[in-house]
Amino acid sequence: MTRQHGGSLIITLIGMAVLLLGALSLLRSTDTASAISNNTATKQAAVEAADAGLQAAAVALSGITNFDANVAGSYFATQQAVDAHGLLTADWSVAAPRQVGAFQVQYLIDRLCDAPLPVTDSAVQCSIAPTVGQASSHKVGAPLYLPKAPVYFRVTARVVGPRSGESFIQAVVSK
């Protein structure tokens, strides 16, 4: 009769421990990939919600008749202060929230004019697009007619996600 010392049992237990660690590692990497995929989908949904906010702001901007008067909670007649990231430092609690899917969207519009109100000369007091004039004729000394330059407005949309994550998107539009 031969005596067994249990060497194969120890080797089997070590092999099982290695297999268990490999399975746990595979499970963890699958969870990480799933979390990354979920974060990417949430980010894309936030961008789409912000786009809906920018579109709502464009509709609101087209309804404003007096650009020299603030509209509470949505429009500022002059350019507002920004932080180091270029985002408005305005109080977002005054902006009306809109629900877009699982996201809460707010927007604020500010006219890119620094001058005191009323704005009498937008070419001097506001950020405007450069215009190219055309003479009425090709004669030397003919008067140069300049079209009215559009004034720029900055639209900032703020999106708050289902897990309280914040995103900001800005667009500059002219009118």
Order of alpha helices (4+ residues) and beta strands (2+ residues): alpha-beta-beta-beta-alpha-beta-beta-beta-beta
